[in-house]
Amino acid sequence: MKALRGPTAIWALLMLATVAGFGTARAGGWGFAVVILAATFKAHLIVRHYMELRFAPPAWRLVFDGLVGLSGAIILGLHVLA
């Protein structure tokens, strides 16, 4: 069997993260954290691969990776405080 490469591999990772988030949504406790981490991972993949940020200068990649990570951290932090 041929190994997944390129956009197909990214799509497979996105589907795997979707299933992981969907499967833990009602788990309670750490379930919400898993959903947010899966969503953050998916956002990172989409920005890097489908918006072709992987070809951008390192400063732009750092900014967008920081924004995606910060967004996930803020959502998790606000959930913990609520």
HELIX and SHEET records of a PDB file:
HELIX    1   1 GLY A    6  THR A   24  1                                  19    
HELIX    2   2 GLY A   31  LEU A   45  1                                  15    
HELIX    3   3 ILE A   46  TYR A   50  3                                   5    
HELIX    4   4 LEU A   53  PHE A   55  5                                   3    
HELIX    5   5 PRO A   58  LEU A   81  1                                  24    
END                                                                             
